[in-house]
Amino acid sequence: MKPGTRTALARLIAAQISVHACMTGFRMAAPLMALREGYSAAAVGVLLALFALSQVLLALPAGRYAQRHGLQRPFVLASGVATAGALMAVAMPQFWVLCLTALTCGAAVCLAMIALQRHVGHMAQDATELRQVFSWVAIGPSISNFLGPFVAGVLIDTSGFRAAYLLLALLPSLAWWWARRVPEHPPEPTGEPVRSGSSWNLLRDKPFRNLMLMNWMLSSCWDVHTFLVPVLGHERGFSATVIGTVLGAFALSATAIRLLMPWLAARLHEGTVIGMAMVSTALLFMLYPLVHAAWAMGLLSVLLGLALGSVQPMVMSTLHQITPRHRHGEALGLRSMAINGSSVVMPLLFGSAGVIVGVTGVFWVVGLVVGAGSRLAWRMRVSRMRWP
C-alpha cells in the first residue's frame, strides 16, 4: 500500500470514528434521559429504532448521492445534519426533540459511511488490498462504539446531559476536518443515466444476491446475541454486571479480530473466512442455551465475537469485486438498508418467536439457518465481473 494511501486511510478512519461516535453517544444518552424522565420502555424502544430507521429509508438515496458526488460533499452534508440534530438536543432536551436527533444522527452516519466505503474501495489496487483496507476501516466502528458512550456517560455524571450533547455535537465537525484533505477519485463513467428504482436490478445478479443473503444472516446473528443474551442471563439468575461482561467480551473479541484482519486478509480467501464464520456461529448458537455457568457463556461470547467480527471486511471486499465500479454506491446502499432494516425488525421477531419456542428454540433455529447458508460461502468464487 502506498504511503499516500495509508495517510488517506488513516484520515478516513478518524473521520468515521468522529461521526459514528456522535451517534453511538446519543444512542446511549438519549434513552437514559428518557428513562430518567419517566418514559416507558416501549417509548425508549421507539427512540432506539429511529437511529436505524433513518438509515433504512436513506440508504439507497445516500448511495446514489455518493456515486454522483464522491466523498467530500456527502461528508459536508453529513457533518451539518448531525451537528444540527445534536444542537437541537442541546437547546431543547425533550423526548420529541431526541427523536429528531436520532433520525438526523442515523441519517448522517448512513450518508458518511456509504461515501467512505465507496471511496475506500476505489483506493485499493487489487483483491488483497481490498481485504486489507476494509479490515482497517472495520476497526473504526469498534472504537466509536466504545468512545461515544464512554465520553457521553462521563459528562452526564459530571456535568449533565446538555454538556454531553454539546460535546457530541462537536464530533461531526471533526469528521469533516479529517476528511477534507483526502483527495477525490475521478468520477466514473456511468453510461446511460440511472433510472429510478434501478438499484434493485443489482439483486438480479446471483452472486450479489447470495452475498446480501449471507450478510443478512450474519447481521441477524449479531442482533440475536445482543437481544437474547440478557434474556438468557436473566433466566440463569445472572446479575446485570455479569450480563454486561458477557456482552462486553463479545465486543472486545470482535475488535481484536479486526486488528488481526489486515494480516489475515493477505492469506485467506473471502469465501473461506465467511464460510468459517457461518459454521462457527451455527455451532456456537447450538451450544449457547446448553451452558449455565457465567464463565462458559463468556467463553462462547468471545468465540462468537471472533467469528462475526471477521466478516465485514470480507463482505465489503467481495461486494466491490462483484459489482460494477460505477454502481458501488448503490450496492453499498442496498447493503446498509438490509442491515439496518434487520436491526429494526429482527428484535421484534425474536421477541415474538421467543414467546412461542423459547430462547433455546430461537438460538437453535437461527443456528441451523446460518449453518445451512454456509454452503453459499463455500461455493463463492470472487472475480471481477464484466458488466454491460
C-alpha positions as CSV (number, residue, x, y, z in Angstrom):
1,M,0.0,0.0,0.0
2,K,1.4,3.4,-1.0
3,P,2.3,5.9,1.8
4,G,-0.2,8.4,0.4
5,T,-2.9,5.8,0.6
6,R,-2.0,4.9,4.2
7,T,-2.3,8.6,5.2
8,A,-5.7,9.0,3.4
9,L,-6.9,5.8,5.0
10,A,-5.9,7.0,8.5
11,R,-7.8,10.2,7.9
12,L,-10.9,8.4,6.8
13,I,-10.8,6.1,9.8
14,A,-10.6,9.1,12.1
15,A,-13.4,10.8,10.2
16,Q,-15.5,7.6,10.5
17,I,-14.9,7.4,14.3
18,S,-15.9,11.1,14.7
19,V,-19.3,10.9,13.0
20,H,-20.1,7.4,14.3
21,A,-19.2,8.3,17.9
22,C,-21.7,11.1,17.8
23,M,-24.5,8.6,17.0
24,T,-23.4,6.0,19.5
25,G,-23.1,8.6,22.2
26,F,-26.6,9.7,21.6
27,R,-27.8,6.1,21.3
28,M,-26.7,5.6,24.9
29,A,-27.5,9.0,26.4
30,A,-30.9,9.8,24.8
31,P,-32.7,6.6,26.1
32,L,-31.1,7.1,29.5
33,M,-32.5,10.6,29.7
34,A,-35.9,9.4,28.5
35,L,-36.0,6.7,31.2
36,R,-35.0,9.1,33.9
37,E,-37.8,11.4,32.9
38,G,-40.3,8.6,33.3
39,Y,-40.9,7.4,29.7
40,S,-41.8,3.7,29.2
41,A,-39.6,1.0,27.9
42,A,-41.8,1.0,24.7
43,A,-41.1,4.7,24.2
44,V,-37.4,4.0,24.6
45,G,-37.6,1.2,22.1
46,V,-39.2,3.5,19.5
47,L,-36.4,6.1,20.2
48,L,-33.7,3.5,19.6
49,A,-35.4,2.2,16.4
50,L,-35.3,5.7,14.9
51,F,-31.5,5.6,14.8
52,A,-31.7,2.6,12.4
53,L,-35.0,3.6,10.6
54,S,-33.5,6.7,9.1
55,Q,-30.6,4.6,7.7
56,V,-33.1,2.2,6.1
57,L,-35.0,5.0,4.4
58,L,-32.0,6.9,3.2
59,A,-29.6,4.1,2.3
60,L,-30.4,4.0,-1.4
61,P,-30.6,7.8,-1.9
62,A,-27.3,8.1,0.0
63,G,-25.7,5.5,-2.2
64,R,-26.8,7.3,-5.4
65,Y,-25.6,10.7,-3.9
66,A,-22.2,9.3,-3.1
67,Q,-22.0,7.8,-6.6
68,R,-22.6,11.2,-8.1
69,H,-20.6,13.4,-5.8
70,G,-17.8,11.3,-4.3
71,L,-16.5,11.8,-0.8
72,Q,-16.4,15.5,0.2
73,R,-19.9,16.7,-0.4
74,P,-21.5,13.7,1.4
75,F,-19.2,14.3,4.4
76,V,-20.0,18.0,4.5
77,L,-23.7,17.3,4.4
78,A,-23.4,14.5,7.0
79,S,-21.5,16.7,9.3
80,G,-24.0,19.5,9.0
81,V,-27.0,17.2,9.5
82,A,-25.5,15.5,12.6
83,T,-24.4,18.8,14.2
84,A,-27.8,20.4,13.6
85,G,-29.6,17.4,15.2
86,A,-27.3,17.3,18.1
87,L,-27.6,21.1,18.8
88,M,-31.4,20.7,18.8
89,A,-31.0,18.3,21.8
90,V,-28.7,20.9,23.5
91,A,-31.3,23.6,23.0
92,M,-34.4,21.6,23.9
93,P,-33.6,18.3,25.7
94,Q,-37.1,16.9,25.3
95,F,-38.3,13.5,24.2
96,W,-39.7,14.5,20.8
97,V,-36.5,16.5,20.1
98,L,-34.4,13.5,21.0
99,C,-36.4,11.5,18.4
100,L,-35.5,14.1,15.7
101,T,-31.9,13.9,16.9
102,A,-32.0,10.1,16.5
103,L,-33.2,10.5,12.9
104,T,-30.6,13.1,12.0
105,C,-27.7,11.2,13.6
106,G,-28.7,8.0,11.9
107,A,-29.1,9.8,8.5
108,A,-25.7,11.4,8.9
109,V,-23.9,8.1,9.7
110,C,-25.7,6.5,6.7
111,L,-24.5,9.1,4.3
112,A,-21.0,9.4,5.6
113,M,-20.4,5.6,5.9
114,I,-21.6,4.8,2.4
115,A,-19.5,7.6,0.9
116,L,-16.5,6.5,2.9
117,Q,-16.9,2.8,2.0
118,R,-17.2,3.6,-1.7
119,H,-14.1,5.8,-1.6
120,V,-12.0,3.3,0.3
121,G,-13.0,0.5,-2.2
122,H,-11.6,2.6,-5.0
123,M,-8.3,3.2,-3.2
124,A,-7.3,-0.5,-3.4
125,Q,-5.3,-1.8,-6.3
126,D,-6.2,-5.5,-6.1
127,A,-8.2,-8.0,-4.1
128,T,-5.7,-8.4,-1.4
129,E,-5.6,-4.6,-0.8
130,L,-9.4,-4.5,-0.8
131,R,-9.5,-7.0,2.1
132,Q,-6.8,-5.1,3.9
133,V,-8.2,-1.6,3.7
134,F,-11.7,-2.8,4.7
135,S,-10.1,-4.7,7.6
136,W,-8.6,-1.4,8.8
137,V,-11.9,0.5,8.2
138,A,-13.8,-2.1,10.2
139,I,-11.8,-1.1,13.4
140,G,-13.4,2.4,13.3
141,P,-16.9,1.4,14.4
142,S,-15.5,-0.8,17.2
143,I,-13.6,2.2,18.6
144,S,-16.6,4.6,18.3
145,N,-18.9,2.1,19.9
146,F,-16.8,2.4,23.0
147,L,-15.7,6.1,22.7
148,G,-19.1,7.7,22.1
149,P,-21.0,6.1,25.1
150,F,-18.0,6.4,27.4
151,V,-17.4,10.1,26.8
152,A,-21.2,10.8,27.0
153,G,-21.5,8.8,30.2
154,V,-18.6,10.6,31.9
155,L,-20.0,14.0,31.0
156,I,-23.6,13.1,32.1
157,D,-22.3,12.1,35.5
158,T,-20.1,15.2,35.9
159,S,-21.8,18.0,34.0
160,G,-25.3,16.8,32.9
161,F,-27.0,15.8,29.7
162,R,-26.7,19.1,27.9
163,A,-22.9,19.1,28.3
164,A,-22.7,15.6,26.9
165,Y,-24.9,16.6,24.0
166,L,-22.8,19.6,23.3
167,L,-19.6,17.6,23.1
168,L,-21.2,15.0,20.9
169,A,-22.4,17.9,18.6
170,L,-18.7,18.9,18.0
171,L,-17.6,15.5,16.8
172,P,-19.2,15.7,13.3
173,S,-17.1,18.8,12.6
174,L,-14.0,16.8,13.3
175,A,-15.2,14.2,10.8
176,W,-15.3,16.9,8.1
177,W,-11.9,18.2,9.2
178,W,-10.3,14.8,8.9
179,A,-11.9,14.0,5.5
180,R,-11.4,17.4,3.8
181,R,-7.8,16.7,2.8
182,V,-8.5,13.3,1.3
183,P,-8.2,13.6,-2.5
184,E,-11.3,12.8,-4.5
185,H,-11.3,10.0,-7.1
186,P,-12.1,11.0,-10.7
187,P,-15.8,10.4,-11.5
188,E,-16.7,7.1,-13.0
189,P,-18.3,6.9,-16.4
190,T,-21.9,5.7,-15.9
191,G,-23.0,5.1,-19.5
192,E,-26.8,5.5,-19.5
193,P,-28.4,7.5,-16.8
194,V,-29.5,5.5,-13.7
195,R,-33.3,5.2,-13.8
196,S,-35.4,5.5,-10.7
197,G,-35.5,2.2,-8.8
198,S,-32.7,0.6,-10.9
199,S,-30.7,-0.2,-7.8
200,W,-32.9,-3.2,-7.3
201,N,-31.6,-4.6,-10.6
202,L,-28.4,-5.5,-8.7
203,L,-30.4,-8.2,-6.9
204,R,-31.0,-10.0,-10.2
205,D,-27.3,-11.0,-10.2
206,K,-26.9,-14.2,-8.3
207,P,-23.5,-13.6,-6.7
208,F,-24.7,-10.2,-5.3
209,R,-27.9,-11.7,-4.1
210,N,-26.2,-14.5,-2.3
211,L,-23.7,-12.1,-0.7
212,M,-26.6,-10.0,0.6
213,L,-28.3,-13.1,2.0
214,M,-25.1,-14.2,3.8
215,N,-24.5,-10.7,5.1
216,W,-28.1,-10.5,6.4
217,M,-27.8,-13.9,8.1
218,L,-24.7,-12.9,10.0
219,S,-26.0,-9.5,10.8
220,S,-29.1,-11.1,12.3
221,C,-26.9,-13.3,14.4
222,W,-25.3,-10.2,15.9
223,D,-28.8,-8.9,16.7
224,V,-29.8,-12.3,18.2
225,H,-26.8,-12.3,20.5
226,T,-27.3,-8.7,21.7
227,F,-31.1,-9.2,22.2
228,L,-31.2,-12.7,23.7
229,V,-28.1,-12.9,25.9
230,P,-29.7,-10.6,28.5
231,V,-32.8,-12.7,28.4
232,L,-30.8,-15.9,28.8
233,G,-28.7,-14.4,31.6
234,H,-31.8,-13.3,33.4
235,E,-33.2,-16.9,33.2
236,R,-29.9,-18.1,34.7
237,G,-30.1,-15.6,37.5
238,F,-27.0,-13.6,36.5
239,S,-26.5,-10.1,37.7
240,A,-26.5,-7.1,35.4
241,T,-22.7,-6.8,35.8
242,V,-22.2,-10.4,34.6
243,I,-24.6,-10.0,31.6
244,G,-22.8,-6.8,30.7
245,T,-19.4,-8.5,31.0
246,V,-20.6,-11.3,28.6
247,L,-21.7,-8.7,26.0
248,G,-18.5,-6.7,26.6
249,A,-16.4,-9.8,26.0
250,F,-18.2,-10.2,22.6
251,A,-17.4,-6.6,21.6
252,L,-13.8,-6.8,22.7
253,S,-13.1,-10.0,20.8
254,A,-14.8,-8.6,17.6
255,T,-12.5,-5.6,17.9
256,A,-9.5,-7.9,18.5
257,I,-10.1,-10.0,15.4
258,R,-10.4,-6.8,13.3
259,L,-7.0,-5.8,14.4
260,L,-5.6,-9.0,13.0
261,M,-7.6,-9.0,9.8
262,P,-5.2,-6.8,7.8
263,W,-2.6,-9.6,8.3
264,L,-5.0,-12.4,7.7
265,A,-6.6,-10.8,4.7
266,A,-3.4,-11.4,2.6
267,R,-3.6,-15.1,3.4
268,L,-7.3,-16.1,3.3
269,H,-9.9,-16.0,0.6
270,E,-13.2,-14.2,1.2
271,G,-15.3,-17.3,0.9
272,T,-13.2,-19.2,3.3
273,V,-13.5,-16.6,6.0
274,I,-17.2,-16.1,5.6
275,G,-17.8,-19.9,5.4
276,M,-15.8,-20.5,8.6
277,A,-17.6,-17.7,10.3
278,M,-21.0,-19.1,9.4
279,V,-20.2,-22.7,10.5
280,S,-18.6,-21.4,13.8
281,T,-21.6,-19.2,14.5
282,A,-24.0,-22.1,13.9
283,L,-22.1,-24.4,16.3
284,L,-21.8,-21.7,19.0
285,F,-25.6,-20.9,18.7
286,M,-26.3,-24.6,19.2
287,L,-24.2,-24.6,22.4
288,Y,-25.2,-21.3,23.9
289,P,-28.5,-22.4,25.5
290,L,-26.9,-25.6,26.9
291,V,-24.4,-23.8,29.2
292,H,-25.3,-22.5,32.6
293,A,-22.1,-21.1,34.0
294,A,-21.2,-17.5,33.5
295,W,-17.6,-18.3,32.5
296,A,-18.9,-20.7,29.8
297,M,-21.2,-18.0,28.4
298,G,-18.3,-15.6,28.4
299,L,-16.1,-18.0,26.5
300,L,-18.8,-18.6,23.9
301,S,-19.3,-14.9,23.6
302,V,-15.6,-14.4,22.9
303,L,-15.6,-17.1,20.3
304,L,-18.7,-15.7,18.6
305,G,-17.1,-12.2,18.6
306,L,-14.1,-13.6,16.8
307,A,-16.3,-15.3,14.2
308,L,-18.7,-12.4,13.5
309,G,-16.1,-9.7,13.8
310,S,-14.1,-11.2,10.9
311,V,-17.0,-11.0,8.4
312,Q,-17.4,-7.3,7.4
313,P,-14.0,-6.8,5.7
314,M,-14.6,-9.9,3.6
315,V,-18.2,-8.9,2.7
316,M,-17.1,-5.4,1.7
317,S,-14.2,-6.7,-0.4
318,T,-16.5,-9.2,-2.2
319,L,-19.1,-6.5,-2.8
320,H,-16.6,-4.3,-4.6
321,Q,-15.4,-7.1,-6.8
322,I,-18.7,-8.5,-7.9
323,T,-20.5,-5.2,-8.7
324,P,-19.6,-2.7,-11.4
325,R,-17.4,0.1,-10.3
326,H,-19.8,2.8,-11.3
327,R,-22.6,1.2,-9.1
328,H,-20.6,0.7,-5.9
329,G,-22.6,3.5,-4.1
330,E,-26.0,1.8,-4.9
331,A,-24.7,-1.6,-3.9
332,L,-23.5,-0.2,-0.5
333,G,-26.8,1.5,-0.1
334,L,-28.7,-1.8,-0.6
335,R,-26.4,-3.5,2.0
336,S,-26.9,-0.7,4.5
337,M,-30.7,-0.8,4.1
338,A,-30.7,-4.6,4.6
339,I,-28.5,-4.5,7.8
340,N,-30.4,-1.6,9.4
341,G,-33.7,-3.0,8.4
342,S,-32.7,-6.2,10.2
343,S,-31.8,-4.2,13.3
344,V,-35.3,-2.6,13.3
345,V,-37.4,-5.7,12.6
346,M,-35.4,-8.7,13.9
347,P,-35.6,-7.8,17.7
348,L,-39.4,-7.7,17.4
349,L,-39.4,-11.0,15.5
350,F,-37.0,-12.6,18.1
351,G,-39.2,-11.4,21.0
352,S,-42.3,-12.9,19.4
353,A,-40.6,-16.2,18.5
354,G,-39.1,-16.5,22.0
355,V,-42.6,-16.5,23.4
356,I,-43.6,-19.4,21.2
357,V,-40.5,-21.6,21.1
358,G,-38.4,-20.2,23.9
359,V,-34.9,-18.7,23.9
360,T,-33.3,-22.0,23.3
361,G,-35.5,-22.6,20.2
362,V,-34.6,-19.2,18.8
363,F,-30.8,-19.9,19.2
364,W,-31.2,-23.3,17.6
365,V,-33.4,-22.2,14.6
366,V,-31.1,-19.3,13.8
367,G,-28.0,-21.5,14.1
368,L,-29.5,-24.1,11.8
369,V,-30.4,-21.4,9.2
370,V,-26.9,-19.9,9.3
371,G,-25.2,-23.4,9.1
372,A,-27.3,-24.3,6.1
373,G,-26.5,-21.0,4.5
374,S,-22.7,-21.6,4.8
375,R,-22.8,-23.6,1.6
376,L,-23.2,-20.3,-0.3
377,A,-19.9,-19.1,1.1
378,W,-18.0,-22.3,0.3
379,R,-19.3,-22.1,-3.3
380,M,-18.3,-18.4,-3.7
381,R,-15.7,-17.6,-6.2
382,V,-14.8,-13.9,-6.3
383,S,-13.7,-12.5,-9.6
384,R,-14.2,-9.2,-11.3
385,M,-17.2,-9.4,-13.5
386,R,-17.8,-7.9,-16.9
387,W,-21.0,-5.8,-16.7
388,P,-22.8,-4.5,-19.7
